[in-house]
């Protein structure tokens, strides 16, 4: 049932929030170096977060949820990459203008309207990922588009903001963060909800990434680009899949989220059929059943009791069988309850919660299930759930179970969900709303002048779709064309073709395939910049080296840090005059040739050609050598 899904029939729609780190020297609101990662720390800071009122005097629901977790937040600090700004002990420096310039270039490539003034706002985050409790962010461009599958994909806006901390450990009521990534500039590109299949989501992620890479001013590597995918189905509501690390993973994540929401709507309809439609209709009672589990042969229960914990049974009326209803593949609604309990009640030891329907799977030597039923007294259509741990956390868990069933009566709750390996998601937090945004009075606005806009236009690189069309006209394979743009090789290819007049196909294949193969062999090809590649191809177009020698010269230059002339001399590569090399080619023999049954003149010719080409490697063009040998043999009959 969960393998196929008619996306059109269920009304699947998706949109993207693509986060891309920018290649700047400094962080966004201080002068600490950007991109300097460390695994050690010089100090620690302990924080607790509390929500604040918005400009309208309201609390954001996500902030209230995070406050319920009662998290102890620890930050690991290294003096090489943080200062007092990151810890909110110093006001922000003026915003990094280099980062704003990169954001403007990205906006122009995406056909956005640049705003007149960049105003900094604060976006509340109480999960601990930012020590201040808020992220500074600003919109730079609005109302843009990208060419996508024969139509225009709307880009609603691009903003610039500071990156968050890296999570080290999250266990119980303590979460630990490393602050080296904190404050690095990044852009957030937001698309319209116009993607209707998981494959379209994947392709849109790749397109947005390609546009960012084409500027040549963004970071690459693990964690440099992250996507949040918003998904909804007809009759449901928006859910955000947070932190999708790779475009390919989005296919399974969006597919499974479509199934999840479709099944949550079926659960809603079933609850309505049972008369459970409003919050008041979800009735719950809790029971301390620690004594019943005193002799249970279950390690997770015993560990909770040994540390002073309790075991509670939570009865919910009228929901029998709902916990076993499938949601995502290999998951059920019970996993929805477990996600809420894990995050908000901080009860994170598996299995986190049990339902009465699943309890028969566990050993029951002492008649525990029967004793539970006598204590809890469930009616035929009731269900009860077991949670274990500190008493206060168990009470929080009981309340979250009730709240999750209340949400189930409405269908799909607005949630941010964490992407897991295998294409599944789990609860991360309630989806934030507009109440978490408010102006940052510590930061003055930045005016975007016409002169600044024109300067940005002069720095623009060709958009990736134009480059790909041009490379394809040169017969460069599509995969190689995309690789060149992603890895920065397109700038080199364009310069080489323009400066040396070399064939675009040869330049594209050499830099997009041969250089890639050299890198995999450990050759430090990154040492070769545009000037070095131009000098290599100049040798070829000047007729001094054959085309077959280009990769060898490049590899020698990269390995030994020498110029092109020296690399050719070290390799003994230099084209000779035809009258010189043709005499050597005449000397090839069949020494080493192995005769086989069905031997032919054509096979012997191929052997002799191979011998001649190998002998004259780097001294004569391979195609000319082969033609010479074949002609010589033909004239001799």
C-alpha positions as CSV (number, residue, x, y, z in Angstrom):
1,X,0.0,0.0,0.0
2,X,2.8,2.4,0.8
3,X,4.9,1.8,-2.3
4,X,2.8,3.8,-4.8
5,X,0.9,7.0,-4.3
6,X,-1.1,9.1,-6.8
7,X,0.3,12.5,-6.0
8,X,-2.3,14.3,-8.1
9,X,-5.2,12.5,-6.5
10,X,-4.1,13.4,-2.9
11,X,-3.2,17.0,-4.0
12,X,0.4,16.9,-3.0
13,X,2.2,20.3,-3.1
14,X,5.7,21.2,-1.9
15,X,7.9,24.3,-1.6
16,X,11.5,24.8,-0.6
17,X,13.6,26.8,1.8
18,X,17.2,26.3,0.6
19,X,20.0,27.5,3.0
20,X,23.4,28.1,1.5
21,X,26.5,29.2,3.4
22,X,28.3,32.1,1.7
23,X,32.1,32.2,1.0
24,X,33.0,35.3,3.1
25,X,36.1,35.9,5.2
26,X,34.1,36.9,8.4
27,X,30.9,36.1,10.1
28,X,27.7,38.1,9.5
29,X,27.6,40.3,12.7
30,X,31.1,40.0,14.1
31,X,34.6,39.9,12.8
32,X,35.4,36.3,13.7
33,X,36.6,34.1,10.8
34,X,33.9,32.2,8.9
35,X,34.4,28.6,7.9
36,X,37.0,27.8,10.7
37,X,35.7,24.5,12.2
38,X,37.2,23.1,15.4
39,X,36.6,19.9,17.4
40,X,38.1,21.2,20.7
41,X,36.9,23.9,23.0
42,X,38.4,26.4,25.5
43,X,35.3,27.0,27.6
44,X,31.6,26.2,28.2
45,X,28.5,28.3,28.7
46,X,25.3,27.1,30.3
47,X,22.0,28.7,29.3
48,X,18.3,28.2,29.9
49,X,15.8,29.7,27.5
50,X,12.4,31.4,28.1
51,X,9.9,32.8,25.6
52,X,9.3,36.5,25.1
53,X,6.2,38.4,23.9
54,X,5.9,39.4,20.2
55,X,5.3,43.0,19.1
56,X,1.5,42.2,19.4
57,X,1.9,40.9,22.9
58,X,1.6,37.2,22.0
59,X,3.8,34.2,22.6
60,X,4.9,32.0,19.7
61,X,3.6,28.4,20.0
62,X,7.0,26.9,19.2
63,X,8.7,29.0,21.9
64,X,6.2,27.8,24.4
65,X,6.7,24.2,23.4
66,X,10.5,24.6,23.7
67,X,10.1,26.1,27.2
68,X,8.2,23.0,28.3
69,X,11.2,20.8,27.6
70,X,13.2,22.5,30.5
71,X,16.4,22.0,28.5
72,X,19.8,22.7,30.0
73,X,21.8,24.1,27.1
74,X,25.6,23.9,27.0
75,X,27.7,25.7,24.4
76,X,31.3,24.6,23.6
77,X,33.4,27.7,22.8
78,X,36.8,27.9,21.0
79,X,38.4,31.3,21.1
80,X,39.6,30.9,17.5
81,X,36.1,31.3,16.1
82,X,33.8,32.9,18.6
83,X,33.7,36.2,20.5
84,X,31.4,37.8,23.0
85,X,28.8,38.6,20.3
86,X,27.9,35.0,19.8
87,X,27.2,34.7,23.5
88,X,25.0,37.8,23.4
89,X,27.4,39.7,25.7
90,X,28.2,42.3,23.0
91,X,25.8,44.1,20.6
92,X,26.1,43.1,16.9
93,X,28.8,44.7,14.7
94,X,27.6,46.3,11.5
95,X,26.3,43.7,9.1
96,X,28.9,42.1,6.8
97,X,28.6,44.0,3.5
98,X,30.5,41.3,1.6
99,X,27.7,38.9,2.5
100,X,25.0,41.3,1.3
101,X,26.8,41.7,-2.0
102,X,26.8,37.9,-2.5
103,X,23.1,37.9,-1.7
104,X,22.4,40.6,-4.2
105,X,24.2,38.7,-6.9
106,X,22.2,35.6,-6.1
107,X,18.9,37.6,-6.2
108,X,19.8,39.1,-9.6
109,X,20.5,35.6,-11.0
110,X,17.1,34.5,-9.8
111,X,15.3,37.6,-11.3
112,X,14.3,39.0,-7.9
113,X,13.5,42.6,-7.2
114,X,16.1,44.0,-4.8
115,X,14.6,45.9,-1.9
116,X,15.7,49.5,-1.2
117,X,16.8,49.0,2.4
118,X,17.9,45.8,4.1
119,X,16.3,45.8,7.6
120,X,17.5,43.3,10.2
121,X,14.8,41.3,12.1
122,X,15.0,38.8,14.9
123,X,13.5,35.3,14.5
124,X,13.0,33.5,17.8
125,X,14.6,30.1,18.3
126,X,14.4,28.5,21.8
127,X,15.7,25.0,20.8
128,X,19.2,26.2,21.9
129,X,20.7,26.3,18.4
130,X,21.4,30.0,18.9
131,X,22.6,31.3,22.3
132,X,20.7,34.6,22.0
133,X,17.4,32.8,21.6
134,X,16.9,34.5,18.2
135,X,18.4,34.5,14.7
136,X,19.2,37.8,13.0
137,X,17.8,37.8,9.4
138,X,16.9,40.2,6.6
139,X,15.1,40.0,3.3
140,X,17.2,41.1,0.3
141,X,15.1,40.3,-2.7
142,X,11.4,39.4,-3.5
143,X,9.2,38.2,-6.4
144,X,11.7,36.3,-8.5
145,X,11.6,33.1,-10.7
146,X,13.7,30.4,-12.2
147,X,13.1,28.5,-15.4
148,X,12.0,25.0,-14.4
149,X,10.7,22.2,-16.6
150,X,9.2,24.5,-19.2
151,X,7.6,26.8,-16.6
152,X,8.6,29.4,-14.1
153,X,9.2,28.4,-10.5
154,X,8.4,31.3,-8.2
155,X,11.1,32.5,-5.8
156,X,9.1,34.4,-3.2
157,X,12.1,35.9,-1.5
158,X,15.8,35.5,-0.6
159,X,17.0,36.5,2.8
160,X,20.4,36.7,4.5
161,X,20.8,35.3,8.0
162,X,23.3,33.9,10.5
163,X,23.9,30.2,10.7
164,X,23.2,28.2,13.9
165,X,25.3,26.0,16.1
166,X,26.3,22.4,15.4
167,X,24.5,19.8,17.6
168,X,26.9,17.6,19.5
169,X,24.6,15.7,21.9
170,X,20.9,15.7,22.8
171,X,20.0,13.4,25.7
172,X,17.3,13.9,28.3
173,X,17.1,17.4,29.5
174,X,20.6,18.4,28.3
175,X,21.6,19.5,24.8
176,X,25.2,20.4,23.8
177,X,26.2,22.6,20.9
178,X,29.5,23.5,19.2
179,X,29.6,27.2,18.2
180,X,32.2,27.2,15.4
181,X,29.4,27.4,12.7
182,X,27.4,29.9,14.6
183,X,27.1,33.3,12.9
184,X,28.4,32.3,9.5
185,X,26.5,34.1,6.7
186,X,24.0,32.2,4.7
187,X,21.2,32.9,2.3
188,X,17.7,31.4,2.5
189,X,16.0,30.9,-0.9
190,X,12.2,30.3,-0.6
191,X,10.2,28.9,-3.5
192,X,6.5,29.0,-4.0
193,X,4.4,25.9,-3.2
194,X,4.5,24.8,-6.9
195,X,6.2,21.4,-6.8
196,X,3.8,18.4,-7.2
197,X,5.9,15.3,-7.1
198,X,8.9,14.2,-5.1
199,X,11.0,14.1,-8.2
200,X,10.2,17.8,-8.9
201,X,11.3,18.6,-5.3
202,X,14.6,16.9,-6.0
203,X,15.1,18.7,-9.3
204,X,14.2,22.1,-7.8
205,X,16.8,21.6,-5.0
206,X,19.4,20.8,-7.6
207,X,18.5,23.8,-9.6
208,X,18.7,26.2,-6.6
209,X,22.0,24.7,-5.6
210,X,23.3,25.0,-9.2
211,X,22.3,28.7,-9.2
212,X,24.1,29.3,-5.9
213,X,27.2,27.5,-7.1
214,X,27.3,29.4,-10.4
215,X,28.0,32.6,-8.4
216,X,31.4,31.2,-7.3
217,X,30.9,32.8,-3.9
218,X,29.3,30.1,-1.8
219,X,30.8,27.3,0.3
220,X,30.7,23.7,-0.7
221,X,31.0,20.4,1.2
222,X,29.0,18.6,3.9
223,X,26.6,21.0,5.7
224,X,27.3,24.0,3.4
225,X,23.9,23.6,1.8
226,X,20.7,22.4,3.6
227,X,17.1,22.3,2.5
228,X,13.8,22.5,4.4
229,X,11.0,21.0,2.4
230,X,7.4,22.1,3.0
231,X,4.8,19.5,2.2
232,X,1.0,19.3,2.3
233,X,-1.8,17.3,0.8
234,X,-5.4,18.3,0.0
235,X,-7.4,18.7,3.2
236,X,-4.2,18.7,5.3
237,X,-1.8,21.4,6.5
238,X,1.8,22.4,5.9
239,X,4.6,20.4,7.5
240,X,8.2,21.3,7.2
241,X,10.9,18.6,6.8
242,X,13.9,20.1,8.4
243,X,17.5,19.8,7.3
244,X,17.4,17.6,4.2
245,X,21.1,17.1,3.5
246,X,20.9,15.8,-0.1
247,X,18.6,16.4,-3.0
248,X,18.2,12.6,-3.7
249,X,17.0,11.9,-0.2
250,X,14.1,14.4,-0.7
251,X,12.3,12.0,-3.1
252,X,11.7,9.4,-0.4
253,X,11.1,12.0,2.3
254,X,8.4,13.8,0.4
255,X,6.8,10.5,-0.7
256,X,6.6,9.2,2.8
257,X,5.3,12.5,4.1
258,X,2.6,12.4,1.5
259,X,1.6,9.0,2.8
260,X,1.8,10.2,6.4
261,X,-0.6,13.1,5.8
262,X,-2.9,11.0,3.8
263,X,-3.1,8.5,6.6
264,X,-3.5,11.2,9.3
265,X,-6.6,12.4,7.4
266,X,-8.0,8.9,7.5
267,X,-7.3,8.7,11.2
268,X,-9.2,12.1,11.6
269,X,-12.2,10.7,9.7
270,X,-12.2,7.6,11.9
271,X,-12.1,9.7,15.1
272,X,-14.9,11.8,13.8
273,X,-16.9,8.6,13.1
274,X,-16.4,7.7,16.7
275,X,-17.7,11.1,17.8
276,X,-14.3,12.5,18.7
277,X,-14.2,15.9,17.1
278,X,-13.3,18.6,19.7
279,X,-10.7,18.9,22.4
280,X,-13.3,18.3,25.1
281,X,-14.1,14.9,23.5
282,X,-10.6,13.6,24.1
283,X,-10.7,12.4,27.7
284,X,-7.7,11.1,29.6
285,X,-6.8,9.7,33.0
286,X,-3.4,8.8,34.4
287,X,-2.5,6.0,36.8
288,X,0.8,5.4,38.7
289,X,1.4,1.7,37.9
290,X,5.0,1.5,39.2
291,X,4.1,-1.2,41.7
292,X,2.7,-3.4,38.9
293,X,6.0,-3.2,36.9
294,X,8.2,-3.8,40.0
295,X,8.8,-7.4,38.8
296,X,8.7,-6.8,35.1
297,X,11.6,-8.4,33.2
298,X,12.0,-5.3,31.0
299,X,15.4,-3.5,31.1
300,X,14.1,-0.1,30.2
301,X,11.5,-0.2,32.9
302,X,14.0,-1.4,35.5
303,X,16.6,1.3,34.6
304,X,13.9,4.0,35.0
305,X,12.9,2.7,38.4
306,X,16.5,2.3,39.6
307,X,17.0,6.1,39.1
308,X,13.9,7.0,41.0
309,X,11.6,7.1,38.1
310,X,8.0,6.0,37.8
311,X,5.8,4.1,35.4
312,X,2.5,5.6,34.4
313,X,-0.5,4.3,32.4
314,X,-2.4,6.9,30.4
315,X,-5.9,5.9,29.4
316,X,-7.5,7.7,26.4
317,X,-11.1,7.0,25.9
318,X,-12.5,6.0,22.5
319,X,-9.2,5.6,20.6
320,X,-8.7,1.8,20.6
321,X,-6.7,0.7,17.6
322,X,-5.7,4.2,16.5
323,X,-2.1,3.8,17.7
324,X,-1.7,0.8,15.4
325,X,-2.9,2.7,12.3
326,X,-0.1,3.0,9.7
327,X,1.3,6.4,8.9
328,X,4.7,6.2,7.1
329,X,6.0,2.9,5.9
330,X,6.8,0.6,8.8
331,X,5.6,3.2,11.3
332,X,2.2,3.8,13.0
333,X,0.4,6.5,14.9
334,X,2.2,5.3,18.1
335,X,5.4,6.7,16.6
336,X,3.6,10.1,16.3
337,X,3.0,9.9,20.1
338,X,6.6,8.8,20.7
339,X,8.0,11.7,18.8
340,X,6.1,14.3,20.9
341,X,7.1,12.5,24.1
342,X,10.8,12.3,23.1
343,X,11.1,16.0,22.3
344,X,8.8,17.7,24.8
345,X,8.9,15.3,27.8
346,X,12.6,14.4,27.1
347,X,11.8,10.7,27.7
348,X,14.1,9.3,25.0
349,X,14.9,5.7,26.0
350,X,13.4,3.3,23.5
351,X,10.7,2.2,23.2
352,X,9.6,5.6,24.8
353,X,6.0,4.6,25.0
354,X,4.0,1.4,24.8
355,X,0.3,0.9,23.8
356,X,-1.9,-1.8,25.2
357,X,-2.2,-3.2,21.7
358,X,1.6,-3.7,21.5
359,X,2.3,-4.9,25.0
360,X,1.5,-8.6,24.3
361,X,4.8,-8.6,22.2
362,X,6.7,-8.3,25.5
363,X,7.3,-11.2,28.0
364,X,4.6,-11.2,30.7
365,X,5.5,-13.8,33.3
366,X,3.7,-12.1,36.1
367,X,0.4,-11.3,34.5
368,X,1.2,-7.6,34.2
369,X,-1.1,-6.8,31.3
370,X,-4.1,-8.3,33.2
371,X,-3.2,-6.4,36.4
372,X,-2.9,-3.2,34.3
373,X,-6.4,-3.7,32.8
374,X,-7.9,-4.1,36.3
375,X,-6.2,-0.9,37.5
376,X,-6.9,1.2,34.4
377,X,-10.3,-0.2,33.6
378,X,-10.4,0.5,29.8
379,X,-13.7,0.2,28.0
380,X,-13.9,-1.8,24.8
381,X,-13.1,1.2,22.6
382,X,-10.4,2.7,25.0
383,X,-6.7,2.4,24.8
384,X,-3.9,3.0,27.3
385,X,-0.2,3.9,27.0
386,X,2.7,3.2,29.3
387,X,5.5,5.8,29.8
388,X,8.4,5.6,32.2
389,X,10.9,7.9,33.7
390,X,11.0,10.9,36.1
391,X,7.5,11.6,37.5
392,X,7.3,15.2,36.2
393,X,8.3,14.0,32.7
394,X,5.7,11.3,32.8
395,X,3.1,13.8,33.6
396,X,4.3,16.0,30.7
397,X,4.2,12.9,28.4
398,X,0.6,12.2,29.5
399,X,-0.4,15.7,28.5
400,X,1.4,15.4,25.2
401,X,-0.5,12.2,24.4
402,X,-3.8,13.9,24.9
403,X,-2.7,17.0,22.9
404,X,-1.6,14.8,20.0
405,X,-4.9,13.0,19.9
406,X,-6.6,16.4,20.0
407,X,-4.5,17.4,16.9
408,X,-5.5,14.1,15.3
409,X,-9.2,15.2,15.4
410,X,-8.2,18.1,13.2
411,X,-6.1,16.0,10.7
412,X,-2.5,17.1,10.0
413,X,-0.9,19.3,12.7
414,X,1.5,22.0,11.6
415,X,4.9,20.6,12.5
416,X,8.6,20.8,11.8
417,X,9.8,17.3,11.3
418,X,13.4,15.9,11.4
419,X,14.7,14.0,8.4
420,X,15.9,10.6,9.3
421,X,18.1,8.1,7.5
422,X,16.0,5.9,5.2
423,X,13.6,8.7,4.2
424,X,11.5,8.8,7.4
425,X,10.7,11.8,9.6
426,X,10.0,12.3,13.2
427,X,8.6,15.2,15.3
428,X,11.0,18.0,15.9
429,X,8.8,21.0,17.0
430,X,5.5,22.7,16.4
431,X,5.7,24.8,13.2
432,X,6.7,28.3,14.1
433,X,4.4,31.2,13.3
434,X,4.7,34.9,12.5
435,X,4.6,35.8,16.2
436,X,8.3,34.9,16.5
437,X,9.5,37.7,14.2
438,X,10.2,41.2,15.5
439,X,12.6,44.1,14.5
440,X,16.2,44.2,15.6
441,X,16.7,47.6,17.1
442,X,20.5,47.0,17.5
443,X,21.2,47.0,13.8
444,X,20.8,50.0,11.4
445,X,19.4,49.4,7.9
446,X,21.6,49.1,4.9
447,X,20.6,51.1,1.9
448,X,21.0,49.4,-1.6
449,X,22.0,52.1,-4.0
450,X,21.8,52.1,-7.8
451,X,25.6,52.2,-8.0
452,X,25.8,49.1,-5.8
453,X,23.3,47.3,-8.0
454,X,25.2,48.1,-11.2
455,X,28.5,46.9,-9.6
456,X,26.8,43.6,-8.7
457,X,25.6,43.2,-12.3
458,X,29.1,43.5,-13.6
459,X,30.2,40.6,-11.4
460,X,27.4,38.3,-12.4
461,X,28.4,35.0,-14.0
462,X,26.3,33.5,-16.8
463,X,23.2,31.7,-15.4
464,X,23.6,27.9,-15.3
465,X,20.8,27.3,-17.8
466,X,22.7,29.4,-20.4
467,X,26.0,27.7,-19.7
468,X,24.4,24.2,-19.9
469,X,22.9,25.1,-23.3
470,X,26.2,26.3,-24.6
471,X,28.1,23.3,-23.3
472,X,25.6,20.9,-24.8
473,X,26.0,22.7,-28.1
474,X,29.7,21.8,-27.8
475,X,28.6,18.2,-27.2
476,X,29.8,18.2,-23.6
477,X,27.8,15.5,-21.8
478,X,25.0,16.9,-19.6
479,X,26.4,15.3,-16.4
480,X,29.8,16.8,-17.1
481,X,28.2,20.2,-17.7
482,X,26.4,20.1,-14.4
483,X,29.6,19.0,-12.6
484,X,31.6,21.9,-14.0
485,X,29.1,24.4,-12.7
486,X,28.8,22.7,-9.3
487,X,32.5,22.5,-8.7
488,X,33.6,25.8,-10.2
489,X,35.2,24.4,-13.3
490,X,32.9,26.3,-15.6
491,X,34.7,29.6,-15.0
492,X,38.0,27.9,-16.0
493,X,36.5,26.3,-19.1
494,X,35.0,29.6,-20.3
495,X,38.3,31.4,-19.8
496,X,40.3,28.6,-21.5
497,X,38.0,28.6,-24.6
498,X,38.0,32.4,-24.8
499,X,41.8,32.9,-24.3
500,X,43.2,30.0,-26.3
501,X,40.5,29.3,-28.9
502,X,40.6,25.6,-28.0
503,X,37.6,23.4,-28.9
504,X,34.9,23.7,-26.1
505,X,34.4,19.9,-26.1
506,X,38.1,19.2,-25.4
507,X,38.2,21.9,-22.6
508,X,35.0,20.6,-21.0
509,X,36.1,16.9,-21.1
510,X,39.6,17.7,-19.8
511,X,38.5,19.9,-16.9
512,X,35.2,18.1,-16.2
513,X,36.3,14.5,-16.5
514,X,40.1,14.0,-16.7
515,X,40.7,16.5,-13.8
516,X,38.0,14.8,-11.8
517,X,39.7,11.4,-12.3
518,X,43.1,12.9,-11.3
519,X,41.5,14.2,-8.1
520,X,40.2,10.8,-7.3
521,X,43.8,9.4,-7.7
522,X,45.0,11.9,-5.1
523,X,46.5,14.5,-7.5
524,X,46.0,18.0,-6.0
525,X,44.3,19.4,-9.1
526,X,42.9,22.3,-7.0
527,X,46.4,23.9,-7.2
528,X,45.7,24.6,-10.9
529,X,43.8,27.9,-11.3
530,X,42.6,29.5,-14.5
531,X,46.0,30.9,-15.5
532,X,47.6,27.5,-15.2
533,X,45.0,25.8,-17.3
534,X,45.3,28.6,-20.0
535,X,49.1,28.0,-20.2
536,X,48.5,24.2,-20.6
537,X,46.0,24.7,-23.4
538,X,48.3,27.4,-25.0
539,X,51.0,24.7,-25.4
540,X,48.4,22.5,-27.2
541,X,47.1,25.2,-29.5
542,X,50.6,26.4,-30.3
543,X,51.3,22.8,-31.5
544,X,53.9,22.1,-28.9
545,X,52.2,19.1,-27.1
546,X,49.6,16.6,-28.4
547,X,46.1,16.7,-26.9
548,X,46.8,13.3,-25.3
549,X,49.5,14.9,-23.2
550,X,47.3,17.6,-21.6
551,X,46.2,15.6,-18.6
552,X,49.8,14.4,-17.9
553,X,51.2,17.9,-18.0
554,X,48.4,19.1,-15.7
555,X,49.0,16.3,-13.2
556,X,52.8,17.0,-13.1
557,X,52.2,20.7,-12.6
558,X,49.8,20.0,-9.7
559,X,51.9,17.4,-8.0
560,X,55.3,19.2,-8.2
561,X,54.1,22.8,-8.2
562,X,55.9,23.7,-11.5
563,X,55.0,25.7,-14.5
564,X,53.8,24.2,-17.8
565,X,57.2,24.5,-19.5
566,X,59.0,22.7,-16.7
567,X,56.3,20.0,-16.5
568,X,56.7,19.3,-20.3
569,X,60.5,19.1,-19.9
570,X,60.3,16.8,-16.9
571,X,57.9,14.5,-18.8
572,X,60.0,14.6,-22.0
573,X,56.9,15.9,-23.8
574,X,57.3,18.1,-26.9
575,X,56.0,17.6,-30.4
576,X,58.6,16.6,-33.0
577,X,58.4,17.4,-36.7
578,X,56.7,14.7,-38.8
579,X,59.9,13.9,-40.7
580,X,61.6,13.0,-37.4
581,X,58.9,11.0,-35.6
582,X,57.9,9.1,-38.8
583,X,61.3,7.5,-39.0
584,X,60.9,6.2,-35.5
585,X,57.4,4.9,-36.3
586,X,58.8,2.9,-39.2
587,X,60.9,0.9,-36.7
588,X,58.0,-0.7,-34.9
589,X,57.9,-4.5,-35.1
590,X,55.7,-7.4,-34.1
591,X,57.9,-8.3,-31.1
592,X,55.7,-9.4,-28.3
593,X,52.7,-10.1,-30.6
594,X,50.8,-13.2,-29.7
595,X,49.4,-15.2,-32.6
596,X,46.0,-16.8,-32.1
597,X,43.7,-19.0,-34.0
598,X,41.9,-17.0,-36.6
599,X,44.7,-14.3,-36.7
600,X,44.1,-11.5,-39.2
601,X,46.0,-8.7,-40.9
602,X,43.7,-6.2,-39.2
603,X,44.6,-7.5,-35.7
604,X,48.3,-7.2,-36.5
605,X,47.8,-3.7,-37.8
606,X,46.1,-2.6,-34.6
607,X,49.0,-4.1,-32.6
608,X,51.6,-2.1,-34.6
609,X,49.5,1.1,-34.3
610,X,49.4,0.7,-30.6
611,X,53.1,0.1,-30.4
612,X,53.9,3.2,-32.4
613,X,51.5,5.4,-30.5
614,X,52.9,4.2,-27.1
615,X,56.5,4.7,-28.3
616,X,55.8,8.3,-29.5
617,X,53.6,9.3,-26.7
618,X,54.0,13.0,-26.0
619,X,56.1,13.4,-29.1
620,X,53.5,13.1,-31.9
621,X,49.7,13.4,-32.2
622,X,48.2,9.9,-31.7
623,X,45.8,10.2,-34.6
624,X,48.6,11.2,-37.0
625,X,50.8,8.3,-35.8
626,X,47.9,5.9,-36.3
627,X,47.2,7.2,-39.8
628,X,50.9,7.1,-40.8
629,X,51.3,3.4,-39.7
630,X,48.1,2.3,-41.4
631,X,49.1,4.1,-44.6
632,X,52.6,2.6,-44.5
633,X,51.3,-0.9,-44.1
634,X,48.8,-0.3,-46.9
635,X,51.4,0.8,-49.3
636,X,53.4,-2.3,-48.5
637,X,50.5,-4.5,-49.2
